[in-house]
Amino acid sequence: MNIAQKENELKLLLKDKERQALALKQAKIEAQKKASDLKLRTKELELLKKNQQLQEERFKSQQAEKARMEQLLQFTKQQALAEKQRQKITLLKKNKALQELVLKKQAIEKKEKQKEIALLEKDRKLKEVRLEEAQKVRKYGLWIISLGTLAFLAVVIGLVMAYRSRKKVLSQNSLINAKQEEILTQNEELQQQQEELATQRDFADQKSKELDHQNQQMRKSMVYASNIQQALLPSTSQLSHHFKEHFIIFYPKDIVSGDFYWFAEHKAQKLVAVVDCTGHGVPGAFMSMIGNSVLNETVNEKGIYDPALILERLHQEVRKGLKQEDESNTDGMDVCLCSFVAGSNGTTEVVFAGAKRDLLYFKNGQLLKIKGDRVSIGGFQHEAKRTFTNQPITLHSNDVWYLMSDGFVDTANVKRKSFGNKRLQQVMMRIANEPLDQQKEALKQAMFDFKGDADQRDDILVIGLKV
């Protein structure tokens, strides 16, 4: 009986131990679960902090972009004022040149009048000499009267002739005096005109100095705007990091530029573009700020990485920003945009989309061209929806591709003849096997040799890239 009780007690003890072990396991599981929940909450907090920091950075970036846009708008107003001032200077210079011509003409007329006076004076002296001779003749005639009738008649005739000569001399003297008075009057008028012209010239010089000072201030503002615009462009070190070789030919026409180049990256994908905005100088630079801002927003905030879709959104935002649905504004931009991803075996997969711009590239020793869509970004839209086309190509190591605005091929010489696409392709074929830094110098030299002393007509931008 005692043995059975002990067995029962042992069984009960074993069951209690099993229950305790089970409870201990459940407690451990709950503890692990709580620890896991704590880790998840910690990660959620970290993600929330990162999102908050990202939003703050985006807000700061938007504020900075807004400040830059306001600065550029101010520069636009200043440029318009400067243009009016330039027109005033041009008008003043034309008036000044006209006044100088009038002065020269009056000086010539004065010399001619002086010559005429000198001739009249000579005539007057000659006539005085003749008058003196006539008087002598008269004197001698009086002495001869007593010699006889014939002598008397001769003397009378001499006196008559002398009288007529004297009368003629007196008439000429009065004419000379009248001429002298007329010349004196004209000299007084000329002196008065010269004084008025001197006053006007002093006024024009003063205005010219004021306008020169204002132009210097405006130029300083334009240089500052150029520094801001340059800061928005991709750096050389950034492009060197992603390309084996590259070059950039960039010549703004008026300090600031309507052409700009752009770069962005998303994981393994890279995006590069050359954009040619309507106009140049301050209006073109203002358009470039809009284009740069929309491209950054489209890729970095909206997460759109497809080249054709990027151009579609850029077109929509430009038309929306410039209110082109309701107004006659037709400003816009032409774009050459490429997306590229490094592939296997040294290849690079490139996707090109163009708005009135083409892509040139060397492959297997041949210069090839891919034409972009024949519609631009912004401006008049005749179709219901504007779309763009993606065109993929595969490039191999050491292949070169070129993105450019139309400024290079439209460069004109003194005969107003453009450089042209044919001449550009001939130069490129000649330098195809040279390093890109030498290609850059060769292209620049060819352009300058062709242009000569002709003025630059547009912004110039060419980018060469080697994969």
C-alpha positions in Angstrom: 0.0 0.0 0.0 2.8 2.3 0.9 4.6 1.4 -2.4 1.5 2.3 -4.5 1.1 5.6 -2.7 4.8 6.4 -3.3 4.4 5.6 -7.0 1.4 7.9 -7.3 3.3 10.7 -5.5 6.2 10.2 -7.9 3.9 10.4 -10.9 2.4 13.5 -9.5 5.8 15.1 -9.0 6.8 14.2 -12.6 3.6 15.7 -14.0 4.3 18.9 -12.0 7.8 19.1 -13.4 6.5 18.6 -16.9 4.0 21.4 -16.3 6.7 23.6 -14.9 9.0 22.8 -17.9 6.1 23.6 -20.3 5.4 26.9 -18.5 9.1 27.8 -18.7 9.1 27.1 -22.4 6.0 29.3 -22.9 7.6 32.0 -20.9 10.8 31.9 -23.0 8.7 32.0 -26.2 6.8 35.0 -24.9 10.0 36.7 -24.0 11.5 36.1 -27.4 8.3 37.4 -29.0 8.4 40.6 -26.9 12.1 41.0 -27.9 11.2 40.6 -31.6 8.4 43.1 -31.2 10.8 45.6 -29.6 13.2 45.2 -32.5 10.4 45.8 -35.0 9.3 49.0 -33.2 12.9 50.2 -33.0 13.3 49.7 -36.8 9.9 51.5 -37.4 11.2 54.4 -35.3 14.4 54.6 -37.3 12.5 54.5 -40.6 10.2 57.3 -39.4 13.3 59.4 -38.5 14.8 58.8 -41.9 11.6 59.7 -43.6 11.4 62.9 -41.5 15.0 63.8 -42.4 14.3 63.1 -46.1 11.2 65.4 -46.0 13.2 68.1 -44.3 16.0 67.8 -47.0 13.4 68.0 -49.8 11.8 71.0 -48.2 15.2 72.8 -47.9 15.9 71.9 -51.6 12.5 73.3 -52.6 13.2 76.5 -50.7 16.6 76.8 -52.3 15.1 76.2 -55.7 12.5 78.8 -55.1 15.1 81.3 -54.0 17.2 80.6 -57.2 14.0 81.1 -59.3 13.3 84.5 -57.6 16.9 85.6 -58.2 16.8 84.6 -61.9 13.4 86.5 -62.2 15.1 89.6 -60.8 18.0 89.2 -63.3 15.4 89.0 -66.1 13.9 92.3 -65.0 17.4 93.9 -64.8 18.3 92.6 -68.3 15.2 94.1 -69.7 16.1 97.5 -68.1 19.6 97.1 -69.4 18.3 96.5 -73.0 16.3 99.7 -72.7 19.4 101.6 -71.6 21.4 100.1 -74.4 18.8 101.4 -76.9 19.1 104.9 -75.3 22.9 104.8 -75.6 22.6 103.8 -79.2 20.2 106.6 -79.9 22.5 109.1 -78.1 25.5 107.9 -80.1 23.6 108.2 -83.3 22.5 111.8 -82.4 26.1 112.6 -81.4 27.4 111.3 -84.7 24.8 113.3 -86.6 25.8 116.4 -84.6 29.5 115.8 -85.5 28.5 115.6 -89.2 26.6 118.9 -88.9 29.7 120.5 -87.2 32.0 119.2 -90.0 29.6 120.5 -92.7 29.4 123.9 -91.0 33.2 124.0 -90.6 33.6 123.3 -94.4 31.0 126.0 -95.2 32.8 128.5 -92.9 36.1 127.8 -94.7 34.4 128.4 -98.0 32.9 131.6 -96.8 36.3 132.7 -95.5 37.9 132.0 -98.9 35.1 134.0 -100.6 35.7 136.9 -98.2 39.4 136.8 -99.0 38.7 136.9 -102.7 36.3 139.9 -102.2 39.0 141.6 -100.2 41.5 141.2 -103.0 39.0 142.5 -105.5 38.4 145.5 -103.3 42.2 146.3 -103.0 42.6 146.0 -106.8 39.8 148.4 -107.3 41.3 150.9 -104.9 44.5 150.7 -106.9 42.6 151.4 -110.0 40.8 154.2 -108.3 44.0 155.8 -107.3 45.3 155.5 -110.9 42.1 157.1 -112.1 42.5 160.0 -109.7 46.1 160.5 -111.0 44.7 160.5 -114.5 42.2 163.2 -113.4 44.9 165.3 -111.9 47.1 165.1 -114.9 44.0 165.9 -117.1 43.5 169.2 -115.3 47.0 170.2 -116.1 46.6 169.5 -119.8 43.2 171.4 -120.3 45.2 174.5 -121.1 47.0 172.7 -124.0 44.0 172.8 -126.2 40.6 171.5 -127.2 41.7 168.1 -128.1 43.5 167.8 -124.8 40.4 169.1 -123.0 38.2 166.5 -124.7 40.6 163.8 -123.7 40.5 165.0 -120.2 36.7 165.2 -120.1 36.5 161.7 -121.5 39.1 160.5 -118.8 37.1 162.2 -116.1 33.8 160.5 -117.3 35.6 157.2 -117.3 37.1 157.8 -113.9 33.7 158.8 -112.5 32.1 155.7 -113.8 35.0 153.6 -112.4 34.7 155.3 -109.0 30.9 154.7 -109.0 31.5 151.0 -109.8 34.1 150.7 -107.0 31.8 152.3 -104.5 29.0 149.9 -105.5 31.3 147.0 -105.1 32.5 148.3 -101.7 28.9 148.4 -100.4 28.3 144.9 -101.7 31.5 143.7 -99.9 30.3 145.4 -96.7 26.9 143.7 -97.0 28.7 140.3 -97.5 30.9 141.0 -94.4 27.8 141.8 -92.3 26.1 138.6 -93.5 29.2 136.5 -92.7 29.4 138.0 -89.2 25.8 137.2 -88.6 26.4 133.6 -89.9 29.5 133.3 -87.6 27.4 134.4 -84.6 24.7 131.8 -85.5 27.4 129.2 -86.0 29.0 130.0 -82.6 25.6 129.7 -80.9 25.0 126.3 -82.6 28.5 125.1 -81.5 27.7 126.1 -77.9 24.4 124.2 -78.1 26.1 121.2 -79.6 28.8 121.3 -76.9 26.0 121.4 -74.2 24.3 118.4 -75.9 27.6 116.6 -76.2 28.4 117.1 -72.5 24.9 115.9 -71.6 25.4 112.8 -73.9 28.8 112.1 -72.3 27.3 112.3 -68.8 24.4 110.0 -69.8 26.9 107.6 -71.4 29.0 107.4 -68.2 25.8 106.8 -66.2 24.7 104.0 -68.6 28.2 102.5 -68.6 28.1 102.3 -64.8 24.7 100.7 -64.9 25.9 98.3 -67.6 28.9 97.3 -65.4 26.5 96.7 -62.4 24.3 94.6 -64.7 27.3 92.6 -66.0 28.3 91.9 -62.4 24.7 90.6 -61.8 24.9 88.5 -64.9 28.2 87.0 -63.8 26.7 86.2 -60.5 23.7 84.5 -62.2 26.2 82.6 -64.4 27.9 81.3 -61.2 24.5 80.1 -59.9 23.7 78.4 -63.2 27.2 76.7 -63.3 26.6 75.4 -59.8 23.5 73.5 -61.0 25.4 71.7 -63.7 26.9 68.2 -63.1 30.6 68.5 -62.1 33.5 67.2 -64.1 34.4 64.8 -61.3 30.9 63.4 -61.2 31.0 62.6 -65.0 34.5 61.2 -64.7 33.3 58.8 -62.1 30.7 57.2 -64.4 32.5 57.4 -67.8 35.8 56.1 -69.1 36.4 59.5 -70.9 34.3 62.5 -71.6 34.5 66.1 -72.8 32.2 69.2 -72.7 32.2 72.1 -75.1 30.1 74.9 -73.5 30.0 78.5 -74.8 27.0 80.6 -73.7 26.3 83.5 -76.0 25.5 86.1 -73.3 27.2 85.1 -70.0 24.2 83.0 -68.9 22.9 80.3 -71.2 19.7 78.7 -72.5 21.5 75.4 -73.0 22.3 73.2 -70.1 23.3 69.6 -69.4 21.9 67.3 -66.7 22.8 64.1 -64.9 21.0 61.8 -62.5 21.4 58.2 -61.2 19.2 55.6 -59.7 20.9 52.4 -58.5 22.6 50.9 -61.6 20.8 53.2 -64.0 22.3 56.5 -65.1 20.6 59.4 -67.0 22.3 62.2 -69.0 20.7 64.9 -71.1 21.6 68.0 -73.2 18.8 70.6 -73.3 18.4 73.5 -75.7 15.9 76.1 -74.4 14.2 78.7 -76.5 16.3 81.9 -76.6 19.6 82.7 -74.9 20.8 85.1 -72.3 18.5 85.8 -69.4 15.3 84.5 -71.0 17.0 81.3 -72.0 18.6 80.9 -68.6 15.2 81.3 -67.0 13.8 78.5 -69.2 16.8 76.3 -68.3 16.1 76.8 -64.6 12.5 75.5 -65.2 13.8 72.5 -67.2 16.5 71.6 -64.6 13.9 71.8 -61.8 11.3 69.7 -63.5 13.9 67.0 -64.5 15.1 66.7 -60.9 11.6 66.6 -59.6 10.5 64.0 -62.1 13.4 61.6 -61.4 14.2 62.2 -57.7 10.7 62.8 -56.3 8.3 61.2 -58.8 10.5 58.2 -59.4 10.2 58.2 -63.2 13.3 56.7 -64.8 12.0 55.8 -68.3 13.4 58.4 -70.9 10.2 58.7 -73.0 8.0 59.2 -69.9 10.5 61.7 -68.5 10.1 63.8 -71.7 6.3 63.4 -71.6 6.2 64.8 -68.0 8.7 67.6 -68.9 6.4 68.6 -71.8 3.3 68.7 -69.6 5.0 70.7 -66.8 6.5 73.3 -69.1 3.1 73.9 -70.8 1.4 74.0 -67.4 4.1 76.3 -65.8 4.0 78.8 -68.8 0.2 78.6 -69.1 0.4 77.7 -72.8 -3.1 76.3 -72.9 -4.5 79.9 -72.4 -1.8 82.1 -73.7 0.1 82.6 -77.0 3.5 81.7 -75.3 5.2 79.1 -77.5 8.6 78.9 -75.7 9.9 75.4 -75.0 13.1 73.3 -75.3 14.7 70.5 -77.5 16.2 67.6 -75.5 18.6 64.7 -76.1 18.1 62.3 -73.2 19.9 58.9 -72.7 19.5 56.2 -70.0 22.4 53.7 -69.7 23.1 50.6 -67.6 26.3 48.7 -67.6 25.8 45.2 -69.0 27.9 42.0 -69.1 31.1 41.5 -71.2 31.9 45.3 -71.2 28.7 46.3 -73.0 26.4 49.2 -72.1 22.7 49.2 -72.7 21.6 52.7 -73.8 18.0 53.9 -74.3 17.6 57.2 -76.2 14.6 59.5 -76.4 14.8 62.8 -78.3 12.7 65.9 -78.7 13.9 67.5 -82.0 17.5 66.4 -81.2 19.4 63.4 -82.6 22.0 61.1 -81.0 25.4 60.5 -82.8 27.6 57.6 -81.9 30.7 55.7 -83.1 30.3 51.9 -83.3 32.6 49.5 -85.2 34.4 52.4 -86.8 31.2 53.9 -88.2 29.5 57.2 -87.3 25.8 56.5 -86.8 22.8 58.6 -86.0 19.5 58.0 -84.2 16.8 60.6 -85.0 14.7 61.9 -82.1 11.0 62.6 -82.4 10.2 65.7 -84.5 8.3 67.4 -81.7 9.7 69.7 -79.0 9.0 70.1 -75.3 6.4 72.8 -74.6 5.0 75.2 -77.2 2.0 74.5 -79.5 0.4 71.1 -79.2 -1.8 70.0 -82.1 -2.2 66.3 -80.9 -4.4 65.2 -78.1 -1.4 63.8 -76.1 2.3 64.3 -76.9 4.3 61.1 -76.5 7.9 60.2 -77.2 9.7 57.1 -78.3 12.4 55.0 -76.6 15.1 53.7 -78.9 17.5 51.2 -77.4 21.1 50.5 -78.6 24.0 48.3 -77.2 27.4 49.9 -77.0 30.7 48.2 -76.4 33.9 49.3 -74.7 35.5 52.4 -76.3 32.3 53.3 -78.3 31.7 57.0 -78.1 28.3 58.9 -78.2 27.6 62.6 -78.6 24.8 64.8 -77.3 24.5 68.4 -78.5 22.3 71.4 -79.0 21.9 73.0 -82.4 24.3 75.9 -81.6 27.5 74.1 -83.0 26.1 73.2 -86.4 24.3 76.6 -86.7 27.5 78.6 -86.1 27.8 81.0 -89.0 30.9 82.6 -90.7 31.3 86.1 -92.0 29.3 85.1 -95.2 26.4 84.0 -93.0 26.9 80.4 -94.0 26.3 77.8 -91.3 28.8 75.1 -90.2 26.2 72.4 -90.9 25.8 68.7 -90.1 27.8 67.5 -93.1 30.9 69.4 -92.1 30.5 68.2 -88.5 30.3 64.6 -89.6 33.4 65.0 -91.7 35.4 66.4 -88.8 34.2 63.6 -86.5 35.2 60.9 -89.0 38.7 62.5 -89.2 39.2 62.5 -85.4 37.3 59.2 -84.6 40.3 57.3 -83.3 41.7 60.1 -81.1 41.3 60.5 -77.3 38.3 62.6 -76.3 40.4 65.5 -75.0 42.0 65.7 -78.4 38.6 65.4 -80.1 37.4 68.3 -78.1 40.3 70.6 -79.2 39.9 69.5 -82.8 36.1 70.3 -82.8 36.7 73.7 -81.2 39.5 74.6 -83.7 37.3 73.5 -86.6 34.4 75.7 -85.3 36.7 78.8 -84.7 38.4 78.5 -88.0 35.1 78.4 -89.8 33.5 81.2 -87.8 36.4 83.6 -88.1 35.4 87.2 -87.0 31.7 86.5 -87.2 29.6 87.0 -84.1 28.3 84.0 -82.1 24.6 83.6 -82.8 23.5 81.0 -80.2 24.6 79.1 -77.2 26.9 76.2 -78.0 26.9 72.8 -76.1 28.5 69.5 -77.1 29.1 66.5 -74.8 31.2 63.4 -75.8 31.1 60.2 -73.7 33.1 57.0 -73.9 31.6 53.9 -72.2 
